[in-house]
Amino acid sequence: MIETPDLLLNDEDLATLGIMLPQVPFHGWTRRALVAGLRDAGRDAAEAEWRFAGGAPAMIALFFARALSRAVTAAGPQVGSEIRLSKRVRAIVASLLQELGPDKDALRRAITWLALPLNAGRTAAIVSRLVNGIWAAAGDQSMDASRHTKRATLAAILVPTLLFFLSDMDFDNEPTLAFFDRRLQGVGRIGRLRARMKSGCDGAIGRRARFPRRAAA
C-alpha cells in the first residue's frame, strides 16, 4: 500500500490501473479505457461503474503517485549513498523518468488533460504531491521559508522537464536529465546573484549607518 499525505492507494486500485494503462493511449483517461482494460484482463466490465469514482483526476493522481512510489524505491540505494541533497533529488527525478518511460503515451494524455485551464487546481495538487514526495524522499527536513522555496523551485523545473521528456527518445533519458540540470543550474545562478546583490545592498546600508552624511549648514 502506498501512502501519501492526502491519498491512500490500495493494491487493488494499483492493479486496476495497471490493466487500464495500455488502453489510455487510445481512449484517454476515460471510463472507456477502464472498461477495455477490464475486459482484456477477463474481469467484469461492470466494475468500471464504481472504480475510480473520482474519474480522470483520480486515475491520473494514482498514475503519478504510483510512478513516484516506484521511483523512490528504485533510487533508494543511490539516495542513501549521496551526501548532497541536490544529488539525491536528481537521483529520484532520474528514477521517476525511468518509471514513466514505458507509459509515455499515457503520460502525454495526462499532461494534455492537466493542461486544460479548467483543471489548473488539480494540476497544482498533483505537482505539489510530486515535489513534496521527492524532497521528503531526498531527506529534506527544512521547516523554515526555504522549505516552500525549494518546493516551488522544483515544481517550476519539473513541469517543463516532463514536457521535454515527452519528445526524448534516448533510452537513458540523458537529454532530459541534461535539460533538468541546466534549469537547476540556472536557478542556482539566480540565487547566487540575488545573494551577492543583497550582500552589496546590506553593506551599503551599513556604511551609511556608520557614516551618515552631514546635514547642510
SULJOVEN-V766446 format. One record per residue. N is the residue number from 0. PHI is phi in whole degrees, -180 to 180 (999 if undefined). OMEGA is omega in radians with two decimals (999 if undefined). BURIAL is 1 if it has 16 or more other ideal C-beta (glycine too) atoms within 10 Angstrom, else 0. Layout:
n=N phi=PHI omega=OMEGA burial=BURIAL
n=N phi=PHI omega=OMEGA burial=BURIAL
This chain:
n=0 phi=999 omega=3.14 burial=0
n=1 phi=-104 omega=3.13 burial=1
n=2 phi=-121 omega=3.05 burial=0
n=3 phi=-125 omega=-3.07 burial=1
n=4 phi=-55 omega=-3.07 burial=0
n=5 phi=-129 omega=-3.12 burial=0
n=6 phi=-143 omega=3.03 burial=0
n=7 phi=-120 omega=-3.04 burial=0
n=8 phi=-112 omega=-3.10 burial=1
n=9 phi=-99 omega=-3.06 burial=0
n=10 phi=-61 omega=-3.12 burial=0
n=11 phi=-67 omega=3.09 burial=0
n=12 phi=-64 omega=-3.14 burial=1
n=13 phi=-64 omega=3.11 burial=0
n=14 phi=-64 omega=3.13 burial=0
n=15 phi=-66 omega=3.08 burial=1
n=16 phi=-60 omega=-3.12 burial=1
n=17 phi=-60 omega=-3.14 burial=0
n=18 phi=-80 omega=3.13 burial=1
n=19 phi=-84 omega=-2.99 burial=1
n=20 phi=-54 omega=3.13 burial=1
n=21 phi=-61 omega=-3.13 burial=0
n=22 phi=-91 omega=-3.06 burial=1
n=23 phi=-62 omega=3.11 burial=1
n=24 phi=-58 omega=-3.11 burial=0
n=25 phi=-93 omega=-3.02 burial=0
n=26 phi=-117 omega=-3.11 burial=1
n=27 phi=74 omega=3.14 burial=1
n=28 phi=-86 omega=-3.00 burial=1
n=29 phi=-133 omega=3.04 burial=1
n=30 phi=-63 omega=3.14 burial=1
n=31 phi=-62 omega=3.09 burial=0
n=32 phi=-65 omega=3.13 burial=1
n=33 phi=-65 omega=3.13 burial=1
n=34 phi=-61 omega=-3.13 burial=1
n=35 phi=-62 omega=3.12 burial=1
n=36 phi=-66 omega=3.12 burial=1
n=37 phi=-63 omega=-3.14 burial=1
n=38 phi=-65 omega=3.14 burial=0
n=39 phi=-63 omega=-3.13 burial=0
n=40 phi=-86 omega=3.14 burial=0
n=41 phi=76 omega=3.13 burial=0
n=42 phi=-102 omega=-3.11 burial=1
n=43 phi=-70 omega=-3.13 burial=0
n=44 phi=-63 omega=3.12 burial=0
n=45 phi=-65 omega=3.09 burial=0
n=46 phi=-59 omega=-3.09 burial=0
n=47 phi=-62 omega=-3.13 burial=1
n=48 phi=-70 omega=-3.09 burial=0
n=49 phi=-127 omega=3.05 burial=0
n=50 phi=-72 omega=3.11 burial=1
n=51 phi=50 omega=-3.11 burial=1
n=52 phi=-58 omega=3.13 burial=0
n=53 phi=-80 omega=3.10 burial=0
n=54 phi=71 omega=-3.08 burial=0
n=55 phi=-55 omega=3.13 burial=1
n=56 phi=-58 omega=3.14 burial=1
n=57 phi=-68 omega=3.13 burial=1
n=58 phi=-63 omega=-3.08 burial=1
n=59 phi=-69 omega=3.10 burial=1
n=60 phi=-61 omega=3.12 burial=1
n=61 phi=-67 omega=3.12 burial=1
n=62 phi=-57 omega=-3.13 burial=1
n=63 phi=-73 omega=3.13 burial=1
n=64 phi=-64 omega=3.10 burial=1
n=65 phi=-63 omega=-3.13 burial=1
n=66 phi=-62 omega=-3.13 burial=1
n=67 phi=-66 omega=-3.14 burial=1
n=68 phi=-60 omega=3.13 burial=1
n=69 phi=-66 omega=-3.14 burial=1
n=70 phi=-64 omega=3.14 burial=1
n=71 phi=-63 omega=3.12 burial=1
n=72 phi=-64 omega=-3.11 burial=0
n=73 phi=-66 omega=-3.10 burial=1
n=74 phi=-84 omega=-3.06 burial=1
n=75 phi=-49 omega=-3.13 burial=0
n=76 phi=-60 omega=-3.13 burial=0
n=77 phi=-69 omega=3.11 burial=0
n=78 phi=-61 omega=-3.13 burial=1
n=79 phi=-66 omega=-3.11 burial=0
n=80 phi=-95 omega=-3.12 burial=0
n=81 phi=-89 omega=3.11 burial=1
n=82 phi=-87 omega=-3.07 burial=0
n=83 phi=-78 omega=-3.13 burial=0
n=84 phi=-62 omega=-3.12 burial=0
n=85 phi=-63 omega=3.12 burial=0
n=86 phi=-69 omega=3.11 burial=0
n=87 phi=-67 omega=3.10 burial=1
n=88 phi=-61 omega=-3.13 burial=1
n=89 phi=-62 omega=3.14 burial=1
n=90 phi=-62 omega=3.14 burial=1
n=91 phi=-70 omega=3.10 burial=1
n=92 phi=-63 omega=3.11 burial=1
n=93 phi=-61 omega=3.11 burial=1
n=94 phi=-67 omega=3.11 burial=1
n=95 phi=-62 omega=3.11 burial=1
n=96 phi=-64 omega=3.11 burial=1
n=97 phi=-62 omega=-3.13 burial=1
n=98 phi=-69 omega=-3.11 burial=1
n=99 phi=-80 omega=-3.05 burial=1
n=100 phi=-52 omega=-3.11 burial=1
n=101 phi=-65 omega=-3.11 burial=0
n=102 phi=-117 omega=-3.05 burial=1
n=103 phi=-64 omega=3.12 burial=1
n=104 phi=-68 omega=3.08 burial=0
n=105 phi=-68 omega=3.08 burial=1
n=106 phi=-62 omega=3.13 burial=1
n=107 phi=-61 omega=3.10 burial=1
n=108 phi=-64 omega=-3.14 burial=1
n=109 phi=-66 omega=-3.12 burial=1
n=110 phi=-66 omega=3.09 burial=1
n=111 phi=-61 omega=3.13 burial=0
n=112 phi=-67 omega=-3.10 burial=1
n=113 phi=-69 omega=-3.11 burial=1
n=114 phi=-74 omega=3.13 burial=0
n=115 phi=-66 omega=-3.10 burial=0
n=116 phi=-53 omega=-3.12 burial=0
n=117 phi=-63 omega=-3.05 burial=0
n=118 phi=-103 omega=-3.08 burial=1
n=119 phi=-58 omega=-3.13 burial=0
n=120 phi=-65 omega=3.13 burial=0
n=121 phi=-68 omega=3.09 burial=1
n=122 phi=-61 omega=3.14 burial=1
n=123 phi=-61 omega=-3.13 burial=0
n=124 phi=-67 omega=-3.13 burial=0
n=125 phi=-68 omega=3.12 burial=1
n=126 phi=-63 omega=3.11 burial=1
n=127 phi=-61 omega=3.11 burial=0
n=128 phi=-63 omega=-3.14 burial=1
n=129 phi=-64 omega=-3.06 burial=1
n=130 phi=-70 omega=3.07 burial=1
n=131 phi=-62 omega=3.14 burial=1
n=132 phi=-65 omega=3.14 burial=1
n=133 phi=-65 omega=-3.13 burial=1
n=134 phi=-65 omega=3.14 burial=1
n=135 phi=-64 omega=3.14 burial=0
n=136 phi=-67 omega=3.11 burial=1
n=137 phi=-77 omega=3.09 burial=1
n=138 phi=98 omega=3.12 burial=0
n=139 phi=-72 omega=-3.13 burial=1
n=140 phi=-121 omega=-3.12 burial=0
n=141 phi=-64 omega=3.13 burial=0
n=142 phi=-124 omega=-3.13 burial=0
n=143 phi=-92 omega=-3.10 burial=0
n=144 phi=-63 omega=-3.12 burial=0
n=145 phi=-64 omega=3.11 burial=0
n=146 phi=-59 omega=-3.12 burial=0
n=147 phi=-71 omega=3.13 burial=0
n=148 phi=-64 omega=3.13 burial=0
n=149 phi=-61 omega=-3.08 burial=1
n=150 phi=-71 omega=3.11 burial=1
n=151 phi=-66 omega=3.13 burial=0
n=152 phi=-65 omega=-3.13 burial=1
n=153 phi=-65 omega=3.11 burial=1
n=154 phi=-61 omega=-3.12 burial=1
n=155 phi=-67 omega=3.12 burial=0
n=156 phi=-94 omega=-3.02 burial=1
n=157 phi=-67 omega=-3.10 burial=1
n=158 phi=-62 omega=3.09 burial=1
n=159 phi=-65 omega=3.09 burial=0
n=160 phi=-64 omega=3.11 burial=1
n=161 phi=-65 omega=3.09 burial=1
n=162 phi=-65 omega=3.09 burial=0
n=163 phi=-63 omega=-3.11 burial=1
n=164 phi=-59 omega=-3.11 burial=1
n=165 phi=-61 omega=-3.13 burial=0
n=166 phi=-104 omega=-3.12 burial=0
n=167 phi=-86 omega=-3.12 burial=1
n=168 phi=-98 omega=-3.12 burial=0
n=169 phi=-71 omega=-3.08 burial=0
n=170 phi=-62 omega=-3.10 burial=0
n=171 phi=-93 omega=3.10 burial=0
n=172 phi=61 omega=-3.09 burial=1
n=173 phi=-62 omega=3.09 burial=0
n=174 phi=-60 omega=3.13 burial=0
n=175 phi=-68 omega=3.12 burial=1
n=176 phi=-66 omega=3.07 burial=1
n=177 phi=-65 omega=3.07 burial=0
n=178 phi=-61 omega=3.11 burial=1
n=179 phi=-59 omega=-3.12 burial=1
n=180 phi=-63 omega=3.14 burial=0
n=181 phi=-63 omega=3.13 burial=0
n=182 phi=-65 omega=3.14 burial=1
n=183 phi=-67 omega=3.11 burial=1
n=184 phi=-66 omega=3.10 burial=0
n=185 phi=-62 omega=3.09 burial=0
n=186 phi=-64 omega=3.13 burial=0
n=187 phi=-64 omega=3.12 burial=0
n=188 phi=-65 omega=3.11 burial=0
n=189 phi=-63 omega=3.13 burial=0
n=190 phi=-63 omega=3.13 burial=0
n=191 phi=-68 omega=3.11 burial=0
n=192 phi=-64 omega=3.11 burial=0
n=193 phi=-63 omega=3.14 burial=0
n=194 phi=-64 omega=3.13 burial=0
n=195 phi=-66 omega=3.13 burial=0
n=196 phi=-64 omega=3.13 burial=0
n=197 phi=-64 omega=3.13 burial=0
n=198 phi=-63 omega=3.13 burial=0
n=199 phi=-65 omega=3.12 burial=0
n=200 phi=-65 omega=3.13 burial=0
n=201 phi=-62 omega=3.13 burial=0
n=202 phi=-67 omega=3.14 burial=0
n=203 phi=-66 omega=3.11 burial=0
n=204 phi=-64 omega=3.14 burial=0
n=205 phi=-64 omega=3.13 burial=0
n=206 phi=-65 omega=3.12 burial=0
n=207 phi=-63 omega=-3.13 burial=0
n=208 phi=-66 omega=-3.12 burial=0
n=209 phi=-80 omega=-3.08 burial=0
n=210 phi=-128 omega=-3.13 burial=0
n=211 phi=-65 omega=3.11 burial=0
n=212 phi=-68 omega=3.12 burial=0
n=213 phi=-72 omega=3.09 burial=0
n=214 phi=-66 omega=3.13 burial=0
n=215 phi=-62 omega=-3.12 burial=0
n=216 phi=-71 omega=999 burial=0
